[in-house]
Amino acid sequence: MHISNDLLCLYSATMTEEDDTYTIEVPKREVERGNIQRGEIYRVALLSSIADAPPATSEPSPGESADPTSARQHGERTHDLPVSEGETREVEIESLGDQGDGIAKVERGYVLIVPETDIGDRVTVRLQQVQENVGFAEVIERHHDVSTQ
């Protein structure tokens, strides 16, 4: 799955039903931060919840190692994703998810979820879990802007 570089915000929400309408609410903070504006029209994409996401295929694609664990340990990228498990990256946190985790984007708009970070943080992360549409990473180093010290 490709996530566009035009992604304005990413959050989790529950769909509710009222009469003949289904609603997914936008968190107020997304408007307050200026990510989106009231009264504007937006394209919406729905992703399955992480818990419901299908497991990665065990069949290697052409040119991919038959053992994805081995490929990840050697830094190879699997399934044509821009990241791999175990890889380290320096990223900047661009927004916060519904659970308060930091969100960073890397090549091709691929989204990384980074707990215990805030908007504007520059951190080096290690990817712990890589899925088709999102990766989960842990902070291994925090970078401080020398101009603010």
Helices and strands as residue ranges (DSSP letters): E 15-18, E 21-24, H 28-32, G 50-52, H 68-73, E 88-92, E 95-96, E 102-105, G 107-109, E 111-114, E 122-130, E 134-143, G 146-148
